[in-house]
Amino acid sequence: MSLRNLWNKDIRIKASNNKETREFTIFYPAQKGKIVPIGQKLLLNILSYSDIIVHIDTGLSFNKEATTWDYSAAVRNTLSALAVHFEYRTYKAASSRGVLGGIVNLNNKKTTHEVMTFQLCKGFNYTDLLHAIAQIGGFIYVLPEHSEKQKYILKVFNEKIEEDHEKLALFEYILFINDFMGQTVIRTKHLDLKTVKEIFNIND
């Protein structure tokens, strides 16, 4: 079964909200018991509507360390080749793969991680780059129209926006995309379920 056929057949979405935030969880389809990696497709859908800021921290990746380094190098090289400016730094920390932790480093070995932040403009469709982003994992900040984009990029890169309510006030919506998680959660103050289904082409 092709990804195109899987898209509307097996993708599920669940909505929840509180006084401050609306959350929409998109569950990836499965084929023969395995998660179908659709992060690239999700990014293409977002980019058909909006500019985005991508924030990658390789310390949050679920992939193998060597594979993460390969994908990270591919992202840097592709951005440079496409003349897309990106902010970049490295840091050392104990290995604890995954956004939720997951692996305890018993020998306290320090690993070098990379942080990259950059903008992709509406209509961007270089799929090799989008695939690499989904394999490493990254936060996606969807920009409102007519925003001062460089200011936003630096705020995200320098982690100057700490409070969730502040982030959600500044951006249309925020999500973390990683093809190893099998789902993504869209957090927003601005979108309703109908709009989310329209952006992601979900007919459930």
Backbone as JSON, one array per atom type, in Angstrom:
{
  "sequence": "MSLRNLWNKDIRIKASNNKETREFTIFYPAQKGKIVPIGQKLLLNILSYSDIIVHIDTGLSFNKEATTWDYSAAVRNTLSALAVHFEYRTYKAASSRGVLGGIVNLNNKKTTHEVMTFQLCKGFNYTDLLHAIAQIGGFIYVLPEHSEKQKYILKVFNEKIEEDHEKLALFEYILFINDFMGQTVIRTKHLDLKTVKEIFNIND",
  "N": [[0.85, -1.19, 0.0], [0.62, 2.2, -0.84], [2.13, 5.24, 0.48], [0.54, 7.4, -0.09], [-2.02, 6.23, -0.29], [-2.23, 5.26, 2.29], [-2.42, 7.59, 3.74], [-5.01, 8.99, 4.07], [-6.44, 6.84, 4.9], [-5.44, 5.56, 7.24], [-4.4, 7.41, 9.04], [-4.81, 8.96, 12.17], [-6.41, 11.38, 14.26], [-6.47, 13.13, 17.31], [-8.16, 15.32, 19.42], [-7.67, 17.64, 22.1], [-8.12, 19.91, 24.82], [-7.39, 22.67, 27.06], [-7.94, 25.47, 29.25], [-5.99, 27.19, 28.32], [-4.59, 26.07, 26.12], [-4.83, 24.35, 22.99], [-4.58, 21.02, 21.9], [-3.57, 18.78, 19.39], [-3.24, 15.57, 18.51], [-1.53, 13.75, 16.15], [-1.56, 10.59, 14.9], [0.74, 8.37, 13.54], [0.38, 6.26, 10.64], [0.38, 2.63, 10.48], [2.06, -0.15, 9.03], [2.05, -3.52, 8.43], [2.65, -3.89, 11.11], [4.63, -2.01, 11.61], [5.71, 1.35, 12.14], [4.86, 3.84, 9.82], [7.01, 6.11, 8.41], [6.22, 9.38, 8.35], [7.05, 11.96, 8.67], [8.37, 13.67, 6.85], [6.34, 14.13, 4.97], [4.47, 15.42, 6.6], [5.87, 17.79, 7.11], [6.03, 18.87, 4.52], [3.32, 19.4, 4.1], [2.84, 21.38, 6.08], [4.56, 23.38, 5.11], [3.34, 24.06, 2.76], [1.54, 25.92, 3.5], [2.74, 27.79, 5.22], [5.58, 29.75, 6.47], [8.31, 28.39, 8.34], [10.15, 27.89, 11.43], [12.82, 25.81, 12.11], [14.08, 23.91, 14.71], [16.7, 22.12, 15.73], [18.04, 19.77, 17.94], [20.5, 17.61, 18.47], [20.81, 16.09, 20.7], [18.33, 15.25, 21.43], [17.59, 13.26, 19.77], [16.27, 10.1, 18.66], [17.58, 8.33, 17.13], [20.42, 6.21, 16.21], [23.65, 7.16, 17.42], [25.78, 7.54, 15.53], [24.35, 7.54, 13.15], [22.7, 9.73, 13.54], [24.65, 11.78, 13.54], [25.43, 11.58, 10.85], [23.06, 12.35, 9.5], [22.81, 14.9, 10.56], [25.08, 16.17, 9.53], [24.35, 16.06, 6.87], [22.14, 17.78, 6.87], [23.39, 20.26, 7.54], [25.18, 20.52, 5.36], [23.4, 20.59, 3.2], [21.83, 22.85, 3.75], [23.83, 24.81, 3.54], [24.53, 24.49, 0.84], [22.17, 25.3, -0.34], [22.14, 27.9, 0.32], [20.87, 28.69, 2.67], [20.62, 30.41, 5.57], [21.81, 29.46, 8.79], [21.7, 29.18, 12.33], [24.13, 27.99, 14.63], [25.5, 25.78, 17.08], [27.49, 23.87, 19.39], [27.38, 21.49, 22.12], [28.41, 19.77, 25.09], [27.29, 16.85, 26.69], [26.05, 14.32, 28.96], [25.18, 11.23, 27.48], [21.87, 10.79, 26.63], [19.7, 9.63, 25.02], [16.9, 10.79, 23.2], [13.83, 12.62, 23.38], [12.43, 12.25, 25.7], [14.26, 11.32, 27.46], [15.32, 8.23, 28.35], [17.68, 6.55, 27.82], [20.04, 5.61, 30.09], [23.16, 6.82, 30.99], [25.63, 5.04, 32.2], [28.38, 5.18, 32.53], [28.96, 7.81, 32.48], [29.89, 9.18, 30.24], [30.72, 11.89, 28.14], [29.05, 13.37, 25.43], [29.21, 15.0, 22.29], [26.84, 17.26, 21.17], [24.74, 18.77, 18.68], [23.24, 21.91, 17.87], [20.91, 23.42, 15.82], [19.3, 26.1, 14.17], [16.94, 27.37, 11.94], [15.25, 28.98, 9.19], [12.66, 27.88, 7.03], [11.09, 28.63, 4.04], [7.68, 29.24, 3.03], [6.41, 26.93, 0.69], [8.79, 25.59, 0.31], [10.37, 22.64, -0.76], [12.37, 20.68, -0.75], [12.98, 17.54, -0.52], [14.92, 15.74, 0.5], [16.23, 17.14, 2.54], [14.07, 17.59, 4.29], [13.44, 14.98, 4.97], [15.78, 14.26, 6.4], [15.57, 15.99, 8.6], [13.27, 14.94, 9.84], [14.23, 12.45, 10.55], [16.26, 12.98, 12.41], [14.85, 14.52, 14.24], [13.0, 17.32, 15.36], [11.98, 20.53, 16.65], [9.25, 22.33, 15.41], [8.36, 25.5, 14.62], [5.74, 27.39, 13.74], [5.39, 30.18, 11.82], [3.63, 33.27, 12.2], [2.05, 35.27, 9.65], [3.84, 38.0, 8.12], [5.75, 38.41, 10.13], [8.65, 39.37, 12.09], [11.08, 37.69, 11.04], [13.85, 36.97, 11.43], [14.35, 37.87, 14.02], [12.72, 36.14, 15.47], [13.97, 33.7, 14.91], [16.43, 33.96, 16.25], [15.53, 34.22, 18.87], [14.44, 31.66, 19.31], [16.72, 30.03, 18.87], [18.51, 30.94, 20.84], [17.1, 30.26, 23.03], [15.4, 32.03, 24.34], [12.74, 32.24, 24.76], [11.02, 30.98, 27.16], [8.71, 30.22, 28.56], [5.78, 28.27, 28.04], [3.28, 29.43, 27.43], [4.04, 31.85, 26.39], [5.44, 31.14, 24.06], [3.35, 29.98, 22.61], [1.74, 32.14, 22.23], [3.24, 33.66, 20.49], [3.66, 32.09, 18.17], [1.92, 30.46, 15.45], [1.43, 27.7, 15.67], [3.03, 24.91, 17.33], [5.11, 22.07, 17.06], [6.67, 18.84, 17.6], [8.58, 16.95, 15.51], [9.38, 13.67, 14.78], [10.43, 10.77, 13.31], [10.61, 8.39, 14.7], [8.88, 8.34, 16.79], [6.21, 7.92, 16.18], [4.01, 9.5, 16.4], [2.78, 12.89, 16.54], [2.41, 15.93, 18.36], [0.45, 18.69, 18.04], [0.52, 21.92, 19.23], [-1.34, 24.72, 20.17], [-2.78, 28.04, 20.27], [-4.39, 29.07, 18.46], [-5.44, 27.56, 16.27], [-8.21, 25.56, 15.06], [-9.86, 22.3, 15.08], [-10.85, 21.74, 12.51], [-9.24, 23.35, 10.84], [-6.7, 22.26, 11.33], [-7.05, 19.67, 10.26], [-7.38, 20.39, 7.61], [-4.88, 21.56, 6.95], [-3.19, 19.35, 7.24], [-4.31, 17.54, 5.59], [-6.19, 15.55, 6.39], [-8.72, 13.22, 6.48], [-10.77, 11.94, 8.48]],
  "CA": [[0.0, 0.0, 0.0], [1.46, 3.4, -0.95], [1.93, 6.25, 1.53], [-0.6, 8.22, -0.49], [-3.24, 5.52, 0.1], [-2.25, 5.17, 3.75], [-2.59, 8.89, 4.38], [-6.37, 9.24, 4.53], [-7.04, 5.61, 5.41], [-4.98, 5.1, 8.55], [-3.98, 8.47, 9.95], [-5.83, 9.33, 13.15], [-6.14, 12.63, 14.98], [-7.22, 13.26, 18.56], [-8.13, 16.7, 19.91], [-7.93, 17.9, 23.51], [-7.8, 21.3, 25.13], [-7.68, 23.23, 28.37], [-8.25, 26.9, 29.13], [-4.9, 27.92, 27.66], [-3.96, 25.43, 24.96], [-5.45, 23.25, 22.25], [-3.61, 20.02, 21.44], [-4.06, 17.84, 18.38], [-2.26, 14.5, 18.34], [-1.62, 13.01, 14.9], [-0.96, 9.27, 15.04], [1.26, 7.86, 12.27], [-0.16, 4.96, 10.24], [1.27, 1.47, 10.61], [1.96, -1.13, 7.95], [2.67, -4.78, 8.87], [3.11, -3.72, 12.48], [5.7, -1.03, 11.71], [5.32, 2.74, 11.92], [5.21, 4.43, 8.53], [7.61, 7.42, 8.7], [5.54, 10.4, 7.54], [7.49, 13.29, 9.06], [8.65, 14.46, 5.65], [5.04, 14.52, 4.41], [3.9, 16.43, 7.5], [6.59, 19.04, 6.88], [5.58, 19.39, 3.23], [1.98, 19.97, 4.28], [2.98, 22.65, 6.8], [5.23, 24.36, 4.25], [2.44, 24.51, 1.7], [0.74, 27.0, 4.06], [3.42, 28.74, 6.12], [7.01, 29.71, 6.8], [8.54, 27.73, 9.62], [11.48, 27.83, 12.03], [13.19, 24.46, 12.53], [15.07, 23.92, 15.79], [17.2, 20.76, 15.91], [19.02, 19.48, 18.99], [20.77, 16.19, 18.26], [20.7, 15.4, 21.97], [16.95, 14.76, 21.57], [17.32, 12.28, 18.71], [16.09, 8.7, 19.02], [18.37, 7.52, 16.21], [21.76, 5.85, 16.67], [24.5, 8.35, 17.45], [26.51, 7.71, 14.26], [23.35, 7.88, 12.12], [22.32, 11.12, 13.81], [25.73, 12.63, 13.04], [25.36, 11.59, 9.38], [21.92, 13.17, 9.09], [23.1, 16.28, 10.94], [26.01, 16.68, 8.51], [23.57, 16.24, 5.63], [21.36, 19.01, 7.04], [24.3, 21.41, 7.44], [25.7, 20.64, 3.99], [22.31, 20.97, 2.31], [21.52, 24.26, 4.02], [24.91, 25.62, 2.96], [24.41, 24.42, -0.63], [20.97, 26.05, -0.75], [22.33, 29.27, 0.82], [19.93, 28.95, 3.77], [21.38, 30.75, 6.78], [21.39, 28.75, 10.0], [22.46, 29.38, 13.57], [24.74, 26.68, 14.97], [26.41, 25.66, 18.21], [27.61, 22.51, 19.94], [27.54, 21.41, 23.57], [28.7, 18.41, 25.55], [26.42, 16.39, 27.77], [25.94, 12.87, 29.07], [24.28, 10.67, 26.48], [20.53, 10.41, 27.14], [18.99, 9.73, 23.77], [15.45, 10.88, 23.16], [13.23, 13.81, 23.98], [11.93, 11.89, 27.02], [15.32, 10.64, 28.19], [15.24, 6.88, 27.76], [18.87, 5.75, 27.99], [20.86, 6.13, 31.19], [24.57, 6.66, 30.72], [26.19, 4.6, 33.47], [29.8, 5.54, 32.67], [29.04, 9.28, 32.51], [30.63, 9.66, 29.07], [30.19, 13.1, 27.55], [28.87, 13.31, 23.99], [29.0, 16.3, 21.66], [25.56, 17.42, 20.48], [24.65, 19.95, 17.83], [21.99, 22.65, 17.84], [20.76, 24.23, 14.6], [18.02, 26.78, 14.03], [16.89, 28.01, 10.63], [13.92, 29.19, 8.62], [12.3, 27.39, 5.7], [9.99, 29.48, 3.55], [6.49, 28.63, 2.43], [6.66, 26.38, -0.63], [10.04, 24.82, 0.28], [10.0, 21.23, -0.99], [13.56, 19.84, -0.95], [12.57, 16.43, 0.34], [16.05, 15.12, 1.2], [16.44, 17.89, 3.78], [12.93, 17.34, 5.18], [13.61, 13.61, 5.47], [16.83, 14.27, 7.41], [15.01, 16.64, 9.79], [12.35, 14.0, 10.49], [15.01, 11.35, 11.11], [16.93, 13.48, 13.63], [13.83, 15.06, 15.13], [13.15, 18.74, 15.55], [10.82, 21.36, 16.96], [8.79, 23.15, 14.29], [7.63, 26.69, 15.05], [5.06, 27.92, 12.55], [5.39, 31.63, 11.95], [2.51, 34.06, 11.68], [2.41, 36.09, 8.5], [4.4, 39.35, 8.32], [6.51, 38.49, 11.37], [10.08, 39.68, 11.96], [11.52, 36.31, 11.11], [15.19, 36.81, 12.01], [14.21, 38.06, 15.46], [12.15, 34.91, 16.0], [14.99, 32.66, 14.81], [17.4, 34.15, 17.33], [14.85, 33.92, 20.14], [14.35, 30.2, 19.43], [18.08, 29.48, 18.96], [19.09, 31.31, 22.14], [16.18, 29.78, 24.06], [14.96, 33.21, 25.08], [11.3, 32.11, 25.05], [11.03, 29.81, 28.03], [7.37, 29.83, 29.01], [4.94, 27.72, 26.98], [2.22, 30.36, 27.04], [4.67, 32.89, 25.58], [5.69, 30.54, 22.75], [2.09, 29.77, 21.91], [1.23, 33.47, 21.85], [4.05, 34.18, 19.39], [3.61, 31.25, 16.98], [0.61, 29.9, 15.09], [1.42, 26.41, 16.37], [4.33, 24.3, 17.58], [5.09, 20.61, 17.16], [7.95, 18.14, 17.53], [8.47, 15.88, 14.51], [10.43, 12.65, 14.85], [9.84, 9.58, 12.7], [10.7, 7.24, 15.6], [7.89, 8.46, 17.86], [4.93, 7.37, 15.74], [2.94, 10.49, 16.55], [3.23, 14.24, 16.84], [1.39, 16.71, 19.05], [0.39, 20.1, 17.64], [0.07, 22.75, 20.34], [-1.72, 26.0, 19.58], [-3.86, 28.86, 20.82], [-5.01, 29.74, 17.32], [-6.08, 26.68, 15.29], [-9.25, 24.62, 15.48], [-9.7, 20.97, 14.49], [-11.12, 21.81, 11.07], [-8.06, 23.93, 10.19], [-5.62, 21.28, 11.42], [-7.33, 18.64, 9.26], [-7.15, 20.98, 6.29], [-3.43, 21.7, 6.75], [-2.52, 18.05, 7.15], [-5.04, 16.72, 4.61], [-6.7, 14.38, 7.12], [-10.17, 13.0, 6.39], [-11.08, 10.75, 9.29]],
  "C": [[0.88, 1.24, 0.0], [1.17, 4.34, 0.21], [0.72, 7.12, 1.21], [-1.92, 7.57, -0.09], [-3.38, 5.43, 1.62], [-2.73, 6.47, 4.39], [-4.0, 9.08, 4.95], [-7.01, 8.01, 5.14], [-6.7, 5.36, 6.88], [-4.49, 6.18, 9.49], [-5.14, 8.81, 10.89], [-5.42, 10.63, 13.83], [-7.04, 12.7, 16.2], [-7.06, 14.68, 19.07], [-8.38, 16.74, 21.41], [-7.57, 19.36, 23.79], [-8.07, 21.61, 26.6], [-7.94, 24.71, 28.18], [-7.24, 27.65, 28.28], [-4.55, 27.38, 26.28], [-4.87, 24.39, 24.31], [-4.35, 22.31, 21.78], [-4.28, 19.07, 20.47], [-2.96, 16.8, 18.15], [-2.54, 13.77, 17.03], [-0.86, 11.7, 15.08], [-0.52, 8.76, 13.66], [0.56, 6.54, 11.92], [0.86, 3.85, 10.45], [1.01, 0.51, 9.46], [2.74, -2.37, 8.36], [3.33, -4.62, 10.23], [4.21, -2.7, 12.66], [5.16, 0.37, 11.42], [5.75, 3.18, 10.53], [5.76, 5.84, 8.79], [7.05, 8.51, 7.8], [5.96, 11.82, 7.89], [7.74, 14.21, 7.88], [7.35, 14.99, 5.04], [4.36, 15.59, 5.29], [4.54, 17.79, 7.27], [6.18, 19.67, 5.55], [4.21, 20.04, 3.34], [2.04, 21.31, 4.99], [3.52, 23.74, 5.88], [4.38, 24.79, 3.06], [1.56, 25.67, 2.16], [1.56, 28.12, 4.69], [4.93, 28.66, 6.03], [7.16, 29.03, 8.15], [9.96, 28.01, 10.12], [11.69, 26.39, 12.5], [14.28, 24.59, 13.59], [15.46, 22.47, 16.09], [18.21, 20.73, 17.04], [19.29, 17.99, 18.91], [20.74, 15.39, 19.56], [19.31, 14.83, 22.22], [16.61, 13.68, 20.56], [17.15, 10.88, 19.28], [16.95, 7.78, 18.16], [19.71, 7.15, 16.83], [22.67, 7.07, 16.52], [25.2, 8.6, 16.12], [25.55, 8.12, 13.14], [22.89, 9.32, 12.29], [23.37, 12.09, 13.3], [25.69, 12.73, 11.52], [24.23, 12.48, 8.89], [22.17, 14.64, 9.42], [24.06, 16.93, 9.94], [25.28, 16.94, 7.2], [22.74, 17.51, 5.7], [22.25, 20.23, 6.86], [24.78, 21.62, 6.0], [24.62, 21.09, 3.0], [21.93, 22.43, 2.5], [22.57, 25.19, 3.4], [24.8, 25.66, 1.44], [23.23, 25.24, -1.14], [21.03, 27.51, -0.3], [21.25, 29.66, 1.83], [20.74, 29.21, 5.03], [20.87, 29.93, 7.96], [22.3, 29.13, 11.16], [22.94, 28.02, 14.05], [25.6, 26.79, 16.22], [26.49, 24.19, 18.6], [27.69, 22.61, 21.46], [27.84, 19.97, 23.93], [27.81, 18.07, 26.73], [26.46, 14.88, 27.82], [24.92, 12.37, 28.08], [22.98, 10.25, 27.13], [19.56, 10.52, 25.99], [17.5, 9.88, 23.97], [14.92, 12.08, 23.92], [12.7, 13.53, 25.39], [13.0, 11.24, 27.89], [15.52, 9.26, 27.6], [16.47, 6.04, 27.99], [19.73, 6.37, 29.08], [22.31, 5.82, 30.89], [25.28, 6.32, 32.03], [27.65, 5.01, 33.65], [30.04, 7.04, 32.54], [29.86, 9.86, 31.36], [29.94, 10.88, 28.48], [30.14, 12.95, 26.02], [28.65, 14.72, 23.46], [27.69, 16.29, 20.9], [25.57, 18.72, 19.69], [23.27, 20.58, 17.95], [21.98, 23.52, 16.59], [19.37, 24.85, 14.58], [18.02, 27.54, 12.71], [15.44, 28.13, 10.17], [13.81, 28.48, 7.27], [11.06, 28.14, 5.25], [8.85, 28.65, 2.98], [6.78, 28.18, 1.01], [7.94, 25.58, -0.74], [9.69, 23.33, 0.15], [11.2, 20.34, -1.29], [13.45, 18.66, 0.0], [13.72, 15.75, 1.07], [16.31, 15.81, 2.53], [15.31, 17.6, 4.77], [13.0, 15.93, 5.78], [14.65, 13.57, 6.59], [16.34, 14.91, 8.71], [14.12, 15.67, 10.56], [13.1, 12.83, 11.12], [15.76, 11.76, 12.38], [15.88, 13.82, 14.68], [14.06, 16.54, 15.35], [11.85, 19.42, 15.93], [10.51, 22.24, 15.74], [7.92, 24.27, 14.85], [7.04, 27.35, 13.81], [4.81, 29.4, 12.74], [4.09, 32.26, 11.49], [2.97, 34.88, 10.49], [2.95, 37.44, 8.95], [5.14, 39.5, 9.65], [7.97, 38.86, 11.08], [10.85, 38.38, 12.16], [12.89, 36.12, 11.76], [15.16, 36.96, 13.52], [13.68, 36.78, 16.11], [13.19, 33.79, 15.99], [15.97, 32.76, 15.97], [16.79, 33.87, 18.7], [14.79, 32.41, 20.37], [15.75, 29.61, 19.67], [18.68, 29.74, 20.34], [18.21, 30.93, 23.32], [15.73, 30.91, 24.98], [13.47, 33.16, 25.41], [11.14, 30.83, 25.87], [9.63, 29.31, 28.36], [6.52, 29.37, 27.83], [3.9, 28.72, 26.5], [2.78, 31.48, 26.16], [4.95, 32.38, 24.17], [4.4, 30.44, 21.94], [1.41, 31.08, 21.53], [1.96, 34.0, 20.63], [3.86, 33.42, 18.08], [2.2, 30.71, 16.73], [0.4, 28.54, 15.75], [2.83, 25.87, 16.43], [4.15, 22.79, 17.61], [6.51, 20.07, 17.14], [7.76, 16.97, 16.58], [9.66, 14.95, 14.65], [9.84, 11.34, 14.35], [9.91, 8.34, 13.58], [9.64, 7.26, 16.69], [6.52, 7.91, 17.47], [3.75, 8.3, 15.93], [3.57, 11.86, 16.72], [2.08, 15.01, 17.46], [1.52, 18.17, 18.61], [-0.19, 20.88, 18.8], [-0.18, 24.15, 19.82], [-2.73, 26.74, 20.45], [-4.79, 29.33, 19.7], [-5.82, 28.82, 16.4], [-7.22, 25.88, 15.9], [-9.06, 23.31, 14.72], [-9.89, 20.99, 12.98], [-9.9, 22.32, 10.31], [-6.9, 22.95, 10.21], [-5.82, 20.17, 10.39], [-7.08, 19.14, 7.85], [-5.66, 21.07, 5.99], [-2.8, 20.35, 6.48], [-3.27, 17.06, 6.26], [-5.53, 15.41, 5.24], [-8.22, 14.34, 6.97], [-10.49, 11.76, 7.19], [-12.57, 10.67, 9.58]]
}
